[in-house]
Amino acid sequence: MKIVLSTLNAKYIHTSLALRYLKAYSGREFDIEIAEYTIKDPAMNIVSDLYNRNPDVIGFSCYIWNIEETITVIDMLKKVKPELKIVLGGPEVSYDTKYWMERLQQVDFIVMGEGEETFHHLLTELGGEQKFHFVYGLAYRKGEEIILNPPRPKANLNEIPSPHRFPEDLPHLPNRIVYFETSRGCPFSCQFCLSSIETGVRYFDIERTKQDLLYLIENGAKIIKFVDRTFNIKRDYAMEIFQFLIENHRGCVFQFEITADIMRPEVIDFLAEHAPPGIFRFEIGVQSTHDPTNLAVKRRQNFEKLSRTVTKIRESGKITQHLDLIAGLPLEDYHRFKQTFNDVFALRPEELQLGFLKMLRGTGLRLNAEKYNYVYMERAPYEILGNDILPFSDIVRIKRVEDVLEKYWNAHRMDHTVEYLIQHEFASPFDFFQEFGDYWEARGWQKIGHQLEDLFIRLRSFLEQRNTQRMDIILGLMKYDYLFNHKQRPRKAWWDLTLDKAQLSALIQYAMEYPDQVSGDFAQLGLTERDLFKHAVIEVLPFDMETYLEKGEIIEQKTALIVLYRPQESKAVRSYTMKLEPELTAKYAG
């Protein structure tokens, strides 16, 4: 019996941990292959490849991001190979399973919940007496009847073989995200999350976990993403893993989902002192800062403690933080969500993910959707279209915020500019992103692509049309941000250069003659005029950029900004400033 385990990942760099668990558990007794695709791959290509593998059984791992594309594939497969046994599993089909069996007549079996033992038992019955009624956790067909067997007890995690030891995965480790779990389950009961359905947390043996991590690191893994719902719930376990990774990271990056308001100060202090910069990344689900909303969805959260943790981590400079919000939760209308956004943005996370509530099958919020008059998509991803206090028109507006937030904050293309705007020109961060998002969509820019310079041109257009104050300061910051988005000297600029060739030459000559007048270590670099002409961009700004970067103060003083590009050095881009006194201004900058 030839078995193929397959899924459609969201992106090529993703890998399916679920398929590898199934193969690890059953591969010693059965002939099993893994075949991964993406949701962007043409269905015909996927079906052709699977057909050519000539399987007897195909199992698909199903999630909200791939279920509809998977249905297209299995429908085609069943038509060209009717005798093929098709098995579905995964969170998307583990709930409302009878609905899926009725909707998808081409599906023979559905594995509900944890799949390792159930799938192994199913394969055993397929190759033997086919007594499917003995297989706990299985849905199957008996003639026209759909049978849903009782659920299977939770597995002993230490009896599940490692999913990380397949030789065929080794060549791909440096180029893919490796998903890893140290535990299953979640201690919390958030009603919008599937993890709330499974009570209790089970852990894999920590020595096995360490050995698997070391194996992946030694074989070239670059990104390991831990899928534990709350990695830091068991402090001693988490601390031991943090310590182990600090000692053995070899440049690999590790991503964790943590609950910030339960993280102890001594853990943060330990990471601040010992963690190398950049190897840890924390995802922190805030979702809402509105206490009645959190109470309505059975979410326990102390935002004051969370804020202290996030701030302390940010100040350490060691760990990148990604904070999540969910628009559309109960009791949070447009204006209250704006407050949540501003509360969280005030923490200045490196990334702020603005998501929209999805009414996942099996969750308490979906089961009680009528209580809040939720309207939502009937098919995956089940995103809400409105509720009793957040109409669709407000959801559309918030989506515009999400669009420009991704482009102008999370991508870090102009941090200094955005920071200045939200502090000096707009009532709040949300107001900036909302106004700009409205302007962006009104011009149809969401329908067309963009290059880096387009983002700067469009922001300038938006600011100029609203008669923004101090455009001279803002344009100076935009120029600085643009120049620092390049590792090599840019060939073109989106603005008209302020210096003609003679003025540029005169400024360079002055910098050569009086290098001590230039900030930083410029005098020690020993540059020639030719170096500056070839490797630097020089612009005259109406304020002292160095003081602004150090103290956040605007001192109106014409200043030459020198951005130096030396790709062969570890610090490829450097900036220097040179104050232009009145006589210099007249002589060199016009």
N, C-alpha and C positions, 0 to 999 in steps of 0.2 A: 504494500500500500504506500503510494507516494503522497506525501503531505507537503503543501506549500503554505507558509504563514505570510500574510501580506498586510500592508496598510498604505494609506496615502498620507504622507507627512505634509505639514503645512509648507515646509521649505526643504530644499535639498540638504542643507547642513544639519537638519534634525535627524535623529535616529529613534527607533521605537524600542523602548525598554520592555514593553509588554511582550512583544514577539520573542525577544531573547529569553525572557523568563520561561515562556512556553516551550521553546526549543531546548533550553537547559534541562527542564523537568522531564520532557518526553523523548528527547533526541537520542538517548542511549538505547531505546527500544524500537524507535520508529525512524523511518527515512524522512527527515524534515529539512526543507530549505526555507530560507527567509528571502522574500522579494519585496523591497521597499520602493515606493514611487512618491510623487508629489501630487497635490491637488491641481497643479498646473499642467501636468502631463496629459496629452490627449488620451481619451478613454480607449480609442482603437489601439494605440501603442501599448497600453497596459494590458488589454485583453489579449493582444497578439503574443506578448511576452509570456503571460501566464499560460496561455494555450500551448505554447511550444514547450513548456516545462512538463506537460502531460501529467498533471496531478490527478489523483483520485479524490483527494479532499483539499479544499482551500479554506483557510480561516482568515477572516478579516477583522482587524482591530478598529473599532468605530468610535468616533468622537464627534462633537458638534461641528468641528471644522472640516470633516471629511465625509460625513454620512451621505449627503446627497450625491457626491461624486462617486462614492463607493457603490451606491445603489445602481447608478448607470453601468458600472463595470460588471456587477454581479448579474444584472439583467441580460447583458450581452453574453456573458460566459455561459449562462444556463441555456441560452438559445443555441450556441454552437457546440456545447458539450452537456447535453441533458442529464447524463448519468453522473455528472460531477456532484459530489456532496459539498454543500456550501454551509459554513459555520460562521456565525457572527459572535463577537464578544466586545467588551469594552464598556465604558460608562454610558455611552449614548443608548445602548440597547439593553442594558441591565435593569432599566426601569421602564414601565409601560411595555413590558416584553410581549404581552399578548397582542397589543396594537401592532408591534413590528412584525410578528408572525402573520397577522392577518393582512397587513399591507404588503408584505414582501413574500409572495407565494413561492418565489424561487429559492428562498432560504430554507434549508432543511433543519438546522439546529441553531439555537442561541445559548451561549454560555453566559450565565448571569453571575455577576460579582467576580471574586477572585477566580482566576481561570486555570491555574497550574494543575491542580488535582482533578478538576472537572473535565478539562480538555483531555488529560491523560486517560481518564476513565472512559470518556466518549470514544477515543481512538481504540481502546481495548475492546469495547463492545462492537464497534464497526468492523473490527477484524475477527470477531468471535460470534457470540450468540445474539448480539444486537438486543440485549435486554435494557433498553434505554430508561425504563422506569426505575432502574436501580441507581441511575446517575444523578446524585444530588446536584442542584444548581443548574440543571439543564432544562431547556424548553425544546420540544420536538413535536413532530406530527405523527398521529396514529390514524391513518386514513384521512378523513376530513376534520378530525378532532385535533385541537391544539392542547398539548399537555405541558403544564409548568410544574416541574418537580419541586419539592421542598428545597430551601437553600442549604448550601453546604456549610458546615462549621468552619470557623476561621482556621487557616492553615498555620502549622508550626513553621515560622519563617526559617528556622535553622535547618529544616528538612528540604528547603528549596535550593537547588544548586545555583552557583553563581552564574549570572547572565553575561558576564564580562570576559569570558575566556575563550571566545571563538577565534581561531586563527584567521578566518576570513575578514574579521573586523580590524585586524591590526593595521593594514595599509591605510585605513580611513580615519584612524584616531586623530591625527593632527588636523584634519580638515572638517571634522564634524563636531557637533555638540554631543557629549556623552551624558546621558541621563542616569542618575544614581539615586538610590534610596537607602536610608539607614533605618527607616521605620515605616509602618503603615498605620493609618488612622489619624484622627484629630481629636483633641480634647474639647473642642469648642462646638457650638451648635448653631452657627450662622445659617439662617434659613434660606439664603440664596445660593448656598454652596453644597455640592454633593458630598463633600467630606463630612458634613454634619450627620449624615445618615449612619455612618459606621461609628459606633461608640468605642472608646478605648484606643490606646496606642500600643502597638507591638514593635519590638526592636529586633533587628538582626544582631547577631553576635559581633561585638565591637572588634575582636581580633580578625575575624573574617572580613569585616568592613575595611579595616586598615590594609589587609593584604590585597584586596581588590583595588583599592585606591592606589596603592603602590605599584601594582601591575599596570594600571592604566597610565600612571604618570611616567613610569620607566619606558613604556612603549609609545610615548609621544603625544598623549592626550593634551590638548591645549585649553579646552573649556570643559569643565565638569559641572553640570547643573543638578543640584540636589532637589528631588521632587517631594521631600518630606513637607507635609502641610505646615508644621511649626517646628523647625529644626531645633530651636533652643528651648523646647518645653522641658526637656530633661537636661538640666544645666551641666551635671558632671559628664554626661555622655558628649554633649556638644563641646565642652571645654577640651576634652581629650582628643576629639577629632580636630578641633582648631589647632591644638598644639602639634598634632601629628602632621597636619598639612603645612604648617609653618616650617617644620623641620624638613619636609620632603617635597616641597611644591615644584621645584625646578622650572619655575616660570609659568606653571599652569594656573588658570584662573578658576575660582570656585564660587558658585552662585548659590545662595541659600534663601529660602523664604523664612523670615523670622517674625516673631511677634515682639514689637519694640517695647511695649509698656511692661513686659515681664522680664526684660533683660536686666540683669543685675549690674550695678556700676563696676564691680570688680572684673566682670567679663569684658566690659568696654575698656577698662584701664589696661587689662592684659593685652587685648588686641592693639590698643594704641601704642603700647610699648614694644610689642614683639612682632606684630604682623608686618611683613614687607609691603610697601605701598603697591596697591593695584591687584593683589592676588585674590582678595575677597570682595564679593559684591552681594549686597543685601537687598532683597525684595521685601517691602513692608506694606502690607495691606491696611490702609487707613479707612478707605471706603466712605466714611462720613464722620464729621465732628459734631453732629447733631445728636444729643443724648436720647431724645425720644425716638429717633430713627433707629439707633443702635438697639434700644430696648425692644422696639417692634420686631426686629429681625433676630432677637436673642443673641446679640453680639456684645460681649463684655470688652470695654475699652476705656482706658484712662488716657485721654489725649494729653493731659499735662505731663504725665510720665513719658508717654511716647515722644513728646516734643523734646524733653530733656535728653532722651536717648539719642534721637536723630541728630540733635544739635551737637552733642558730645562726640558722636561718631564723625560728623562732618568736620568738626574742629580738629580731630586727630589727623585728618588728611590721608588716612590709610585705606579707607573703604568707600567704594562707590555705593550710593543708595538710590534705589528705584522705589518710589512711593506710588501706591495705587489709589484711585478714587472710583466710585461707581455712581453715575448719575441715574436717577430713577428709583431710588430706594423709597420705601413708604415714608410719608410725612415730611418729605423734603421737596419743596417746590423749587422753582427756578431761583428765587432770591435766596432761599436757604442753602441751595447748592452753591451759589456764588460765594456765600460765607465759608462753606466748607473748602472750596477751592482756594480762597484767599488765606484761610487758616493754614492750610498745608503748604501753599506756595511760600509763605513767610519762613518756612524752614529751609528754603532753598535747596531742595534735593537735586542731585545731578539729573535725575529724570523724574518727571511726574506723569504717570499714565492715567489718562482720563478715559475710562471705559463706561459702557452703558449696561444696565442690568439685563441679564439674560435669564429667562424663566426656564431653568433646566428641569428636565424630567426627573421626578423623584424628590425635588426639593420642597420644603415646607411652604415657601413663598408661592410656588406654582400651584400647590394644592389649595392655597387660600387666596388665589388671585382675585376672586370676586370681592373679597373684603375691601380691597383698595381700587376696585374697578380697573384692573390692569387689562390693557389690550396689548397683544404681542404677536409676533410672527408665528404662524402655525407650524412652520418647518424651521430646522436649524438655520441660524444659531438662536432662534427664539427670543430675539432682542425685543425689548418693550417698544411699543408705539405710543404709549401714553398711560396715565392713570388718573385718579380723581383730582389730583392737584398739579400734575405736570402734563399738559397737553402736547400733542405731537409738534405743534409750532415751537414750543420751548425746547423740545428735544432737538429739533433741527438747528435752532440757534446754538445750543451747546455743542453740537457737532462741528460748527464753524470754529469754536474755541479749540476743540481737539485738533483740528487740522493745522492751525497756525502754531499751536503749542508744540506740536511735533517738529515743525520746520524751524521754529525760531528759539525754542528753549531746549528741548531734548536733544536736538542735533548739535547744540553748542556752536552755532555759526556766528553769533554776535552777542555774547554774554554781557559785555560792557555796555553795549547800546541798549539792550532790553532792560538791564538793571537801572540805567539812568532814566529811561522812559517811565518805568513803573514807579520810580521814586519821585520824579519831578514833573511829569507831564500828564499822568493819568490818575484817576481817583483810586484805582486799585489794580493789581495784576490782572484780575478777571476782566476789568473794563478795557484794558489794553487789548487782550487777546480777543475779546468779543467784538470790539469796534473794528479791529483789523480784520477779523474773520468775516464780518459782514461786508466790509469793503472788498475783500478778496473774492468772495462769492459773487458780489454784484457785478464784478468785471469778468466773471467766467474763468478765473485763473485756475479753479479746481479742475477744469476740463483739459488743461494743457500742462505740459511738462515745464521744467525750469532747470536752469543751471545756477551755479552759485551766485553769479553777478545779478541774475534776475531777482533773487531774493532781496538783494540790497536795493535794486532799482524800484521794486514794488513797495518796499517799506518807505523809501523816500517819497514816492508818489502819494502814499497814504498820509504821511505826516504833513506834506506840503498842502494837500487839499483841505486839511482841517486847521490850517493856520497855526501849526504847532510853534510854541515859543522856542527860542534858542536853537534854531536849526543849524547854526554854525557849530555849536557844541556837539549836537547830535551827529552831524556829518563827520566831524572829527573822530568821534568814537566809532562810527560805522567804517571809516577808512582804516582805523587801527584794527578793528575786528576782521575786516576783509583781508588785510595784509597778513594777519596771523592765521588765516585759514589755508595758507599755502606753505608748503615745505620748500618750494623753490620760488625764485623771483617771478611774480606773475607777469605775463606778457602784455596784459591789458588791464585797464581800470574802468570801472563803471562811472567814474566822475571825470570832469575835465581837470587835468593836472594844473596845480596853481603856479608852478615854476616853469619859466621858459628855459631853454638850454643855457643861456648866459647866466641866469640867476642860479641855476642848479650848479653850474661849474664854480661860481663864486662861493656858494655855500660849502661845497666840497673843499675848495682851497682853504677856506677859513677853518674848517674842521681839522684839516691836515696841519695847518700852522698853529692852531691852539687846541690840541686834542683834550687838554684838561678842562676846557669849557663844555665838553660833551659828557653826559652822565655815565655812570657805571664804570665798567672796565675798558671803555673804548680806548683810552690812552695806552693800555697795555697790549692791545691787539696788533699794533705795528702795521696798520693798513696803509696802502698806497691809494692815490687818487684813482688809479685804474681799478683797484679792488672795489671802491665805492661805486664807480660808474657801472661796473659789471654785476655786483652782487647786492646792491642796496636800492631801496626806494626811499626817496626823501620828499616829505610833504610839509608845508607850513600850516600849523594849526593855530587857532585864536586863543588857546589856553595851554597851560602847563600840564602835559599829559602825565609826566612822571609824578607830580604831586597828586593828580587825580587817582592814579593807580595805587599809590601808597596810602592816601588818606580819604579819598572820595570827595575831595574839595576841588571846586572850580576856581582857579586863579587865572584871571584874564591877562595873558602874557603871550605875545606871539612867540611860538616855539617851533623849531625844526624837529620833526619826527624822522628819525633814521631807522629804518627796518632793514636789518642785515640778514642775508640768506647765505649760509655756508653749509650745504647739505653733507659735506664730508665730515662735519663735526657732530658730536653727540647732541649738542644743542643747536639744531639746524637754523632756528630763527631767533634773532635777538633784536631788541629795540633799544634805542638811545634817544635822548632829547638834548637839544641845544637851545638855550634861551636866546632870543634875538632882541638885544637892546635897541633903542630907537635908531642909533646910528647904523647898526647892523641891518635893521629892518629896511631902512632907506637904501642901503648899499646892496644888500643881497636878496631881499624878498620883495622889493618894490612897494 
